[in-house]
Amino acid sequence: MYRKNIIVIIILIFGATAAWAAPSGTSDSLTAEKKGIVKKFLEYLENSNKTDPEKKFDFSIIGGPHYSNEKKVGLGMVASGLYRVDRSDLEMSPSNISLYGDISTTGAYLIGISGNTLFPGLRYRIDADARFAYTPDKYWGTGYQAGRNNAYSKYDYQQIALKLDFLKRMAPDVYFGITTHVNRTEGKKFEDISLLGAERARITAVGVGAIFSYDSRDFIPNPYRGVYLKAEFIAYPEFLGSTFSYNRTELIARYYQHVWKGGILAFDLQGVFNNGDVAWNMMALAGGSYQMRGYYKGRYRDRNLMQSQVELRQNLYRRSGAVIWVGGGNVFPDFSAFTWKHTLPTTGVGYRWEFKNRVNVRLDYGIGKGESAFYFNINESF
């Protein structure tokens, strides 16, 4: 089924391109104009990954079709920009910003912006992500067993979210800072509202917390080497506007190593642990385009989540590359209920195309336990 969809998409792309670029009884001047547009577009793609130190803001944009379990056939558009707060220091990794948008045949749409701003001498750093999304979705309930069942409720999911981290360098590669998180979610048109139980369909979470990180990565969107460690604690008290009071701790450990010519081995380990009155939408969710690829995001959810993956990234030819990965994850209500046999496996392959210098557009195909999915996105998954 997935193969047929991809073949259809490829045929449509090449068919539309050919119909647009080929002569069709129009005047020679119009044909020449079309050829000129195509030539300029191809030149734009050819030069998009070249850096220009004279540019204050190096910006490019690209879009394309995709397919996933959640959104079916869709059209995504991503734009990437590189810039330097201190343009005199060309040795420091540049700051980056990504704009992304998506629409699909299910009626889902998404628009967002994310990026990392690095200040002179790496003394300060701001990481930000903001998004608005509307998605026809599915809800299985909470826990591993709920995800294994075939019983789910279709519903519409609307979300506004903002995450902002402000970090100060305390020592070489060591950062400490504060974080804020706002998430307003509303579930609408549940086919079977009973799966929510006593939960509210509309949830607001407003949190503040602290972050400690060690970051020696050479380039954040696509590291070739380095270590990234993060410990983050966020409290969501009711007096800030949250529907319920709870707190979340997130731990991340990532390692990147050059193994041979054009080959990078990347390792990722993550834990998410919630405590207090956690709402259904703020549970730890397995799946999606970053971790546990291949699973419908949110099918498996619980108070706690542990997941890991190892990925081999290989440059193939010029701007093209490929990846393979293997990993696993486990959702559980508390440590006393943790069960190894509930661990969900993930594996997959992906294609990479260097859109900008060391900024990749990626197409991944992830395989999970009884399900799989395609993903189209920008930057590496971790």
N, C-alpha and C positions, 0 to 999 in steps of 0.2 A: 504493500500500500504506500509506504513512504517512498520507495523507489519510483513508483508510477508518478507520484506528485512531483518529485524532483525533476523527472524527465519532462513532464508537462511544463514546468516552470522554465526549464532550459530552452525548450522549443519555443515558448512564448517570447522569451528574451531575444533569442536569435532571429525569430520571425519578425518581431517588431523592429529590431535594429535594421534588418535587411530591407523591410518595407519602407522604413524612414530614409535610409541612405541610398537606395537604388533609384534610378530614373524611372519615371512612370508616365511618360508622355508630356512632361512639363518642359518648359523652355530650358535652353542650355544654361542661362544665367541662374535660374532657380536651382538646377541640378548642381551647378558649381557652388552655389551658396550652401546647399545641404552638405556637399563634400567638405566645404570649408568648416562648417560647424562640427562635423564628425572628426576632422583632422585636429581641430582645436581641442575637442574633448579628449581625444587620444593623447595629445601632447600634455594636457592637464594631468591625466592619470600617470603618464610616463615621468613627469617631473614632480609629482606630489610628494615624493619622499626625499627630495633634495633640500638640504638646509641652506639658508641664506643668512649669514650673521648680520647683514644690514637690515633685515626685516625686524620691526618691533614686535609684530605678531604674525606668526606663520600659521595660516588657517587654510584648511581644505575640507571638502564635503563629499560624501559618497552615499549611495543608497542601493538597495537591492531587495529581492524577494526572499522569503524564508518560510519554513514550516516548523511547527512545534505542536506538541500534544495540547498545550493550553490554548493556543491562539489559531491553530490550523494555518492556512495560507495567509501570509501578511506581507506588508511592504515596510521595511525599516529604513531609516535615514540616520546617519551618524556624521558628525562633524568634529574635527579635532583641531585644536590650536596649541601651539607651543610658544612660550614667551619667557622673557627673563626680566625680573624686577631689577637686577643689576646686570646690565648688558656688557659691562667691562669684564665680568668673570665668565669666560667661555668654558672653563673647566668644570664648573658646577652644573649639575643636572638641571635642565630647564623646567619651569613650571608648565603645567598642562591643564587643558580644559576640554571637556567633551560635551557636546549637545547631542541629544538623541531623541528620536521620535519613532512612533510605530503605529500602524493601523492594520487591522486584520479583517478577514471575512466573517469573523464571529461578532463583529461590532466593537471589539476592544480597541482602545487607543491609549497611547502613553506619550508623555513629553517630559523631558528632564534635563538636568545639567549637573555635571560633577567635575571635580578637578582638585588639583593640589597646587597651592601657591607657596613657593619657596623664597624666603627673604635672604638678603645678602649675608654671606657667610654661613648660611643654613642656621642662623640663630633662632628664627621663628618659622613656623609652618602652619598653614591653614588648609585643612581638608574639608571639602563640602560636597554634599549631594542633596538635590531637591528634585521631587517628581510629583506629577499628577497622573493618575491612572484610572481608567474605567475598564473593567474586564468581566465578561460573562465567565463565571468560575464554577468550581465544584467543591463541595464540602463533605468530607467523610466523617468528621468528628475528631476526637482527640485520642491519641494512643496508637500503638503499633497495630493492634488487632482491628481497630476501626479502619485503618488504611488498607489492611489486607482484605477487608470485606468489599464486595461489589456494590454495596448500598451507599449511595451518596445523594446529595441534594444539589441541583443546579441553582445558582443564584447570581446576582450581579454585585460586583465588588468595586467600590469606589474609594480611592485613597488619595490623600494629600500628605506628603511626608517631607521632612527636612532634617538633615543630620549635619552638624557643624562642629568641627574639632579645631581647637586652637592649642598649638604645641610650642613649647620653648625648649631649646637645646640646653641640657644641663651639663653634658660632657660629649666628647666625640661620639656621634651616632646614638646618643641617649637623649630621649625627649620625655617631658612631663607636661601635662596640660589638662584643660577642661573640655568637656563635650556637652552638647545640648542635642536633644532629639524630640521632635514633635511629629506625631502620627495620628491622623484622624481618619478612621475607617468606618464605612457604613455598608452593611450587607442588605441587599434589597431583593425582593421577588424570590424568596426561598420556595422551592417546590415542596420541601419537607422541613418546615421550621422546627419540628420536634427534635432534629439532630442537634440544635443549639441548646436544648434543655432550658435551663433558667438563664442562659446568657443573654446579654443585650445585643441587638443587631448593630447598634451604633456605639463605637468606642473611641474615646480620645485618650491619648497618652502623651504627657509632657514631662520630660525628664532632664535632669542635669547630673553630671558625674565627672569622674576623673579618668585620665588615661596615662599609662606608662608604656613607653615603647623603646625598643632598640632597633634601629633601622640602618643597615649598612648596604642596602641595595644600590646598585649603580644607576638604575633608571627605573622609576616606580611603575610606569605602564607596562614595561617589558624587561624585567631584570635578567641579566646574564650571570650575575654573581651576587653574593651577599646573603645576609640573614635579616629576617624581620620577625620581631617578637612584640606582641601587644597584650596588655592586660587592661581591660576596660570595665568600669563599674558605673552603672547608671541607676539612679533612684527615680521612681515615678510616683511622687506623693499626690494625694488628692488635692492638697492646698494649692498646687500649681495648675490644677485644671484637669488632672487625670481622672478617668471614670473610676478606677480602682487604684489602690496603693500596692506597689510591688517593686522589686528591683531585679536587675539583670547583670550578670557577670559574663564577659566574653573573653576567652583566651585564644590567641593565635600564635602559631610558630611556623615559619616558612623558611626554606633554605634553597638556594640556587647555586648550581655548580656547572662550570664548563667541563664537559667530559671528553669531547673530541671536536674536530673541525666542524663548526656549524651546529653542534649538539649541546643542548642545555638540559640538565636534569633538575626538575623542580619538585619540591616536597611541601605539602600543606597539611597542617593538623589544626583543628578548630574545636572548641567546646563552648556551648552556650548553656548557661544555667540560670533559671528563673526561680525567684523565691517570693511568696506572697500570693495575692489574689490576681492571678494572671488571666487576662481575657483570652478568648478563643483566637483572635487575630494576632495577638502578641506572643503566642507560643513560639517555641523554636521550630522552624520549618525546614524540612529536608526537601531537596530538589531545586530545580532552576538552572540557570545558565552559568553559574559560577562553581558551586559545589554540588555533588551528587547529581551530576548531569545524567539525564535519561529518565528522571522521575518527575512526575507532575508536581510542581511546587505546592506544598501544603497538604498533599495527600497524607503524608506522614508528618504528624506534628505532636509535640508534647511539651512539658515544662522544660525538659533538658534534651540536649543533642550533642553527640560527639561524632565527628567525621574526619576523614583523612583521605588524601589522594597523592599519587606520585605520577608525574607527567614528564615524558621525554619530548622535547621540542627540537626539531631538526630542520635547518635550512636546506632546501632542495636545489633551487636554481634561482639565482638573482633575487627577486623579491618574493618568491614563493617558498612556503615551508609547510611542514606537516607535524602533527602531534599524535601521540597515543597516551592513554592514561588508564590507571586502575585505582580503585579506592573502595571505601565503604563507610557506612554511617549507621548510627543507632539512636532512636528516640526513646525516652523513658521518663516516667513521672518522678522518680527519685533513685538514688544510688542503690538502695536496698532492692529495687525492682529491676535493676539492670540485668539483661539476659543476652549472652553472646549470640545465641541462636536467632535473635531478632535483628542481627546486623544485616543491613541491606548492601549488596555489592553494586558497584558501578564501574563500567569500562567504556571505552570509546575511542574514536579517531577524529581528527579535525584537519582542516586546511587553513593555512595562513597566507595572507597577502599583505605586504608592507605598504600600507596606505601613506604614511608619513615616516620619516626617519625613526625606526624602532617603535612605531605605533602600528599595530596590526589590526586588520579586519579579520574576524575569525568566523568560520563555519564549522560547527561541531555536530557530531552525531553520537549521542550518549545512549548506552544500553543499561537498563536497570533490571530488577527482578519482575518480569512479566510486563514490562513496558519500555518504551524508548522514545527519543525525541531529537529533533534538529534544533540548532540554535544559530542565530546570526547576531553578531555583536562586534564591538570595538574593544581593543586592549585584551590582554591575556586574562584568563579566568581568575588567576591569582598571581 
